[in-house]
């Protein structure tokens, strides 16, 4: 699965749990002002 973050980064993962974990790590580091739920993260993934 890939997640294209609006900032231009691409987050790759093998499954949903991995993707959510990686995305939340990225969001904590790069976008600390905004919190995203699992549903929001999966909405951006495909
Ligand atoms: Zn980003």
PDB file of the backbone (N, CA, C, O) and the ligand in Angstrom, with CONECT records:
HET     ZN  A 101       1
ATOM      1  N   UNK A   1       0.851  -1.188   0.000  1.00  0.00           N
ATOM      2  CA  UNK A   1       0.000   0.000   0.000  1.00  0.00           C
ATOM      3  C   UNK A   1       0.883   1.232   0.000  1.00  0.00           C
ATOM      4  O   UNK A   1       1.961   1.242   0.594  1.00  0.00           O
ATOM      5  N   UNK A   2       0.415   2.263  -0.669  1.00  0.00           N
ATOM      6  CA  UNK A   2       1.125   3.540  -0.680  1.00  0.00           C
ATOM      7  C   UNK A   2       0.216   4.622  -0.124  1.00  0.00           C
ATOM      8  O   UNK A   2      -1.000   4.596  -0.308  1.00  0.00           O
ATOM      9  N   UNK A   3       0.831   5.562   0.552  1.00  0.00           N
ATOM     10  CA  UNK A   3       0.089   6.731   1.005  1.00  0.00           C
ATOM     11  C   UNK A   3       0.835   7.960   0.513  1.00  0.00           C
ATOM     12  O   UNK A   3       2.005   8.165   0.837  1.00  0.00           O
ATOM     13  N   UNK A   4       0.142   8.776  -0.274  1.00  0.00           N
ATOM     14  CA  UNK A   4       0.739   9.994  -0.793  1.00  0.00           C
ATOM     15  C   UNK A   4       0.333  11.138   0.119  1.00  0.00           C
ATOM     16  O   UNK A   4      -0.794  11.630   0.066  1.00  0.00           O
ATOM     17  N   UNK A   5       1.264  11.542   0.946  1.00  0.00           N
ATOM     18  CA  UNK A   5       0.992  12.640   1.861  1.00  0.00           C
ATOM     19  C   UNK A   5       0.878  13.935   1.061  1.00  0.00           C
ATOM     20  O   UNK A   5       1.592  14.123   0.076  1.00  0.00           O
ATOM     21  N   UNK A   6      -0.018  14.824   1.481  1.00  0.00           N
ATOM     22  CA  UNK A   6      -0.139  16.112   0.775  1.00  0.00           C
ATOM     23  C   UNK A   6       1.171  16.898   0.716  1.00  0.00           C
ATOM     24  O   UNK A   6       1.308  17.775  -0.137  1.00  0.00           O
ATOM     25  N   UNK A   7       2.130  16.618   1.585  1.00  0.00           N
ATOM     26  CA  UNK A   7       3.406  17.340   1.558  1.00  0.00           C
ATOM     27  C   UNK A   7       4.331  16.814   0.473  1.00  0.00           C
ATOM     28  O   UNK A   7       5.387  17.396   0.225  1.00  0.00           O
ATOM     29  N   UNK A   8       3.945  15.708  -0.183  1.00  0.00           N
ATOM     30  CA  UNK A   8       4.757  15.185  -1.268  1.00  0.00           C
ATOM     31  C   UNK A   8       5.493  13.906  -0.927  1.00  0.00           C
ATOM     32  O   UNK A   8       6.027  13.245  -1.818  1.00  0.00           O
ATOM     33  N   UNK A   9       5.533  13.548   0.335  1.00  0.00           N
ATOM     34  CA  UNK A   9       6.189  12.309   0.731  1.00  0.00           C
ATOM     35  C   UNK A   9       5.316  11.107   0.383  1.00  0.00           C
ATOM     36  O   UNK A   9       4.088  11.185   0.410  1.00  0.00           O
ATOM     37  N   UNK A  10       5.968  10.002   0.059  1.00  0.00           N
ATOM     38  CA  UNK A  10       5.260   8.753  -0.184  1.00  0.00           C
ATOM     39  C   UNK A  10       5.631   7.782   0.927  1.00  0.00           C
ATOM     40  O   UNK A  10       6.810   7.552   1.195  1.00  0.00           O
ATOM     41  N   UNK A  11       4.617   7.216   1.571  1.00  0.00           N
ATOM     42  CA  UNK A  11       4.836   6.253   2.642  1.00  0.00           C
ATOM     43  C   UNK A  11       4.403   4.888   2.137  1.00  0.00           C
ATOM     44  O   UNK A  11       3.261   4.706   1.715  1.00  0.00           O
ATOM     45  N   UNK A  12       5.317   3.933   2.182  1.00  0.00           N
ATOM     46  CA  UNK A  12       5.022   2.588   1.682  1.00  0.00           C
ATOM     47  C   UNK A  12       4.960   1.606   2.828  1.00  0.00           C
ATOM     48  O   UNK A  12       5.736   1.693   3.780  1.00  0.00           O
ATOM     49  N   UNK A  13       4.024   0.661   2.731  1.00  0.00           N
ATOM     50  CA  UNK A  13       3.887  -0.334   3.782  1.00  0.00           C
ATOM     51  C   UNK A  13       3.269  -1.602   3.205  1.00  0.00           C
ATOM     52  O   UNK A  13       2.693  -1.600   2.117  1.00  0.00           O
ATOM     53  N   UNK A  14       3.405  -2.682   3.966  1.00  0.00           N
ATOM     54  CA  UNK A  14       2.919  -3.978   3.496  1.00  0.00           C
ATOM     55  C   UNK A  14       1.439  -4.190   3.775  1.00  0.00           C
ATOM     56  O   UNK A  14       0.752  -4.872   3.015  1.00  0.00           O
ATOM     57  N   UNK A  15       0.947  -3.607   4.863  1.00  0.00           N
ATOM     58  CA  UNK A  15      -0.466  -3.794   5.191  1.00  0.00           C
ATOM     59  C   UNK A  15      -0.988  -2.561   5.930  1.00  0.00           C
ATOM     60  O   UNK A  15      -0.244  -1.612   6.179  1.00  0.00           O
ATOM     61  N   UNK A  16      -2.257  -2.588   6.271  1.00  0.00           N
ATOM     62  CA  UNK A  16      -2.898  -1.409   6.865  1.00  0.00           C
ATOM     63  C   UNK A  16      -2.252  -0.997   8.179  1.00  0.00           C
ATOM     64  O   UNK A  16      -1.988   0.185   8.397  1.00  0.00           O
ATOM     65  N   UNK A  17      -1.997  -1.961   9.054  1.00  0.00           N
ATOM     66  CA  UNK A  17      -1.430  -1.631  10.357  1.00  0.00           C
ATOM     67  C   UNK A  17      -0.073  -0.971  10.198  1.00  0.00           C
ATOM     68  O   UNK A  17       0.229   0.015  10.871  1.00  0.00           O
ATOM     69  N   UNK A  18       0.755  -1.522   9.298  1.00  0.00           N
ATOM     70  CA  UNK A  18       2.083  -0.973   9.052  1.00  0.00           C
ATOM     71  C   UNK A  18       1.962   0.432   8.473  1.00  0.00           C
ATOM     72  O   UNK A  18       2.696   1.341   8.860  1.00  0.00           O
ATOM     73  N   UNK A  19       1.034   0.594   7.550  1.00  0.00           N
ATOM     74  CA  UNK A  19       0.855   1.889   6.910  1.00  0.00           C
ATOM     75  C   UNK A  19       0.427   2.940   7.929  1.00  0.00           C
ATOM     76  O   UNK A  19       0.968   4.046   7.942  1.00  0.00           O
ATOM     77  N   UNK A  20      -0.525   2.607   8.770  1.00  0.00           N
ATOM     78  CA  UNK A  20      -1.000   3.565   9.776  1.00  0.00           C
ATOM     79  C   UNK A  20       0.138   3.919  10.720  1.00  0.00           C
ATOM     80  O   UNK A  20       0.301   5.088  11.071  1.00  0.00           O
ATOM     81  N   UNK A  21       0.932   2.931  11.138  1.00  0.00           N
ATOM     82  CA  UNK A  21       2.046   3.197  12.043  1.00  0.00           C
ATOM     83  C   UNK A  21       3.068   4.106  11.389  1.00  0.00           C
ATOM     84  O   UNK A  21       3.536   5.062  12.007  1.00  0.00           O
ATOM     85  N   UNK A  22       3.419   3.817  10.147  1.00  0.00           N
ATOM     86  CA  UNK A  22       4.402   4.654   9.452  1.00  0.00           C
ATOM     87  C   UNK A  22       3.862   6.053   9.198  1.00  0.00           C
ATOM     88  O   UNK A  22       4.580   7.043   9.342  1.00  0.00           O
ATOM     89  N   UNK A  23       2.601   6.123   8.823  1.00  0.00           N
ATOM     90  CA  UNK A  23       2.004   7.429   8.545  1.00  0.00           C
ATOM     91  C   UNK A  23       1.961   8.269   9.814  1.00  0.00           C
ATOM     92  O   UNK A  23       2.268   9.461   9.775  1.00  0.00           O
ATOM     93  N   UNK A  24       1.588   7.670  10.932  1.00  0.00           N
ATOM     94  CA  UNK A  24       1.522   8.438  12.162  1.00  0.00           C
ATOM     95  C   UNK A  24       2.904   8.903  12.590  1.00  0.00           C
ATOM     96  O   UNK A  24       3.046   9.993  13.143  1.00  0.00           O
ATOM     97  N   UNK A  25       3.915   8.095  12.343  1.00  0.00           N
ATOM     98  CA  UNK A  25       5.284   8.501  12.643  1.00  0.00           C
ATOM     99  C   UNK A  25       5.681   9.708  11.791  1.00  0.00           C
ATOM    100  O   UNK A  25       6.251  10.676  12.295  1.00  0.00           O
ATOM    101  N   UNK A  26       5.373   9.635  10.496  1.00  0.00           N
ATOM    102  CA  UNK A  26       5.656  10.741   9.584  1.00  0.00           C
ATOM    103  C   UNK A  26       4.901  11.996  10.025  1.00  0.00           C
ATOM    104  O   UNK A  26       5.464  13.091  10.059  1.00  0.00           O
ATOM    105  N   UNK A  27       3.629  11.825  10.360  1.00  0.00           N
ATOM    106  CA  UNK A  27       2.809  12.978  10.735  1.00  0.00           C
ATOM    107  C   UNK A  27       3.325  13.623  12.014  1.00  0.00           C
ATOM    108  O   UNK A  27       3.309  14.847  12.148  1.00  0.00           O
ATOM    109  N   UNK A  28       3.789  12.788  12.969  1.00  0.00           N
ATOM    110  CA  UNK A  28       4.332  13.334  14.214  1.00  0.00           C
ATOM    111  C   UNK A  28       5.563  14.179  13.934  1.00  0.00           C
ATOM    112  O   UNK A  28       5.750  15.237  14.535  1.00  0.00           O
ATOM    113  N   UNK A  29       6.405  13.706  13.017  1.00  0.00           N
ATOM    114  CA  UNK A  29       7.666  14.396  12.759  1.00  0.00           C
ATOM    115  C   UNK A  29       7.487  15.617  11.873  1.00  0.00           C
ATOM    116  O   UNK A  29       8.091  16.661  12.119  1.00  0.00           O
ATOM    117  N   UNK A  30       6.651  15.487  10.833  1.00  0.00           N
ATOM    118  CA  UNK A  30       6.587  16.522   9.807  1.00  0.00           C
ATOM    119  C   UNK A  30       5.369  17.425   9.965  1.00  0.00           C
ATOM    120  O   UNK A  30       5.418  18.603   9.611  1.00  0.00           O
ATOM    121  N   UNK A  31       4.294  16.885  10.487  1.00  0.00           N
ATOM    122  CA  UNK A  31       3.054  17.666  10.593  1.00  0.00           C
ATOM    123  C   UNK A  31       2.517  17.626  12.024  1.00  0.00           C
ATOM    124  O   UNK A  31       1.391  17.180  12.245  1.00  0.00           O
ATOM    125  N   UNK A  32       3.298  18.080  12.984  1.00  0.00           N
ATOM    126  CA  UNK A  32       2.894  17.927  14.390  1.00  0.00           C
ATOM    127  C   UNK A  32       1.683  18.770  14.775  1.00  0.00           C
ATOM    128  O   UNK A  32       1.105  18.563  15.842  1.00  0.00           O
ATOM    129  N   UNK A  33       1.295  19.709  13.930  1.00  0.00           N
ATOM    130  CA  UNK A  33       0.178  20.571  14.302  1.00  0.00           C
ATOM    131  C   UNK A  33      -1.175  19.925  14.006  1.00  0.00           C
ATOM    132  O   UNK A  33      -2.211  20.436  14.431  1.00  0.00           O
ATOM    133  N   UNK A  34      -1.172  18.821  13.289  1.00  0.00           N
ATOM    134  CA  UNK A  34      -2.443  18.223  12.864  1.00  0.00           C
ATOM    135  C   UNK A  34      -2.441  16.767  13.271  1.00  0.00           C
ATOM    136  O   UNK A  34      -1.444  16.072  13.075  1.00  0.00           O
ATOM    137  N   UNK A  35      -3.538  16.293  13.833  1.00  0.00           N
ATOM    138  CA  UNK A  35      -3.653  14.881  14.180  1.00  0.00           C
ATOM    139  C   UNK A  35      -4.592  14.197  13.201  1.00  0.00           C
ATOM    140  O   UNK A  35      -5.619  14.754  12.812  1.00  0.00           O
ATOM    141  N   UNK A  36      -4.230  12.996  12.812  1.00  0.00           N
ATOM    142  CA  UNK A  36      -5.038  12.230  11.873  1.00  0.00           C
ATOM    143  C   UNK A  36      -5.455  10.915  12.514  1.00  0.00           C
ATOM    144  O   UNK A  36      -4.665  10.266  13.199  1.00  0.00           O
ATOM    145  N   UNK A  37      -6.679  10.541  12.289  1.00  0.00           N
ATOM    146  CA  UNK A  37      -7.157   9.256  12.782  1.00  0.00           C
ATOM    147  C   UNK A  37      -6.782   8.162  11.782  1.00  0.00           C
ATOM    148  O   UNK A  37      -6.388   8.440  10.649  1.00  0.00           O
ATOM    149  N   UNK A  38      -6.912   6.917  12.228  1.00  0.00           N
ATOM    150  CA  UNK A  38      -6.658   5.780  11.344  1.00  0.00           C
ATOM    151  C   UNK A  38      -7.529   5.859  10.080  1.00  0.00           C
ATOM    152  O   UNK A  38      -7.067   5.560   8.980  1.00  0.00           O
ATOM    153  N   UNK A  39      -8.792   6.266  10.254  1.00  0.00           N
ATOM    154  CA  UNK A  39      -9.701   6.337   9.110  1.00  0.00           C
ATOM    155  C   UNK A  39      -9.223   7.381   8.104  1.00  0.00           C
ATOM    156  O   UNK A  39      -9.293   7.166   6.893  1.00  0.00           O
ATOM    157  N   UNK A  40      -8.738   8.510   8.614  1.00  0.00           N
ATOM    158  CA  UNK A  40      -8.257   9.553   7.716  1.00  0.00           C
ATOM    159  C   UNK A  40      -7.017   9.085   6.959  1.00  0.00           C
ATOM    160  O   UNK A  40      -6.860   9.365   5.770  1.00  0.00           O
ATOM    161  N   UNK A  41      -6.144   8.375   7.658  1.00  0.00           N
ATOM    162  CA  UNK A  41      -4.929   7.887   7.016  1.00  0.00           C
ATOM    163  C   UNK A  41      -5.295   6.884   5.912  1.00  0.00           C
ATOM    164  O   UNK A  41      -4.756   6.950   4.807  1.00  0.00           O
ATOM    165  N   UNK A  42      -6.192   5.976   6.211  1.00  0.00           N
ATOM    166  CA  UNK A  42      -6.564   4.957   5.223  1.00  0.00           C
ATOM    167  C   UNK A  42      -7.332   5.588   4.058  1.00  0.00           C
ATOM    168  O   UNK A  42      -7.309   5.066   2.943  1.00  0.00           O
ATOM    169  N   UNK A  43      -8.007   6.703   4.315  1.00  0.00           N
ATOM    170  CA  UNK A  43      -8.722   7.396   3.245  1.00  0.00           C
ATOM    171  C   UNK A  43      -7.746   7.898   2.183  1.00  0.00           C
ATOM    172  O   UNK A  43      -8.080   7.953   1.000  1.00  0.00           O
ATOM    173  N   UNK A  44      -6.535   8.263   2.616  1.00  0.00           N
ATOM    174  CA  UNK A  44      -5.538   8.768   1.675  1.00  0.00           C
ATOM    175  C   UNK A  44      -4.740   7.636   1.023  1.00  0.00           C
ATOM    176  O   UNK A  44      -4.011   7.873   0.060  1.00  0.00           O
ATOM    177  N   UNK A  45      -4.869   6.421   1.532  1.00  0.00           N
ATOM    178  CA  UNK A  45      -4.036   5.330   1.058  1.00  0.00           C
ATOM    179  C   UNK A  45      -4.704   4.579  -0.082  1.00  0.00           C
ATOM    180  O   UNK A  45      -5.930   4.519  -0.168  1.00  0.00           O
ATOM    181  N   UNK A  46      -3.896   4.018  -0.943  1.00  0.00           N
ATOM    182  CA  UNK A  46      -4.393   3.135  -1.989  1.00  0.00           C
ATOM    183  C   UNK A  46      -3.261   2.363  -2.617  1.00  0.00           C
ATOM    184  O   UNK A  46      -3.488   1.563  -3.524  1.00  0.00           O
TER     185      UNK A  46
HETATM  186 ZN    ZN A 101       3.712  14.679   4.961  1.00  0.00          ZN
END
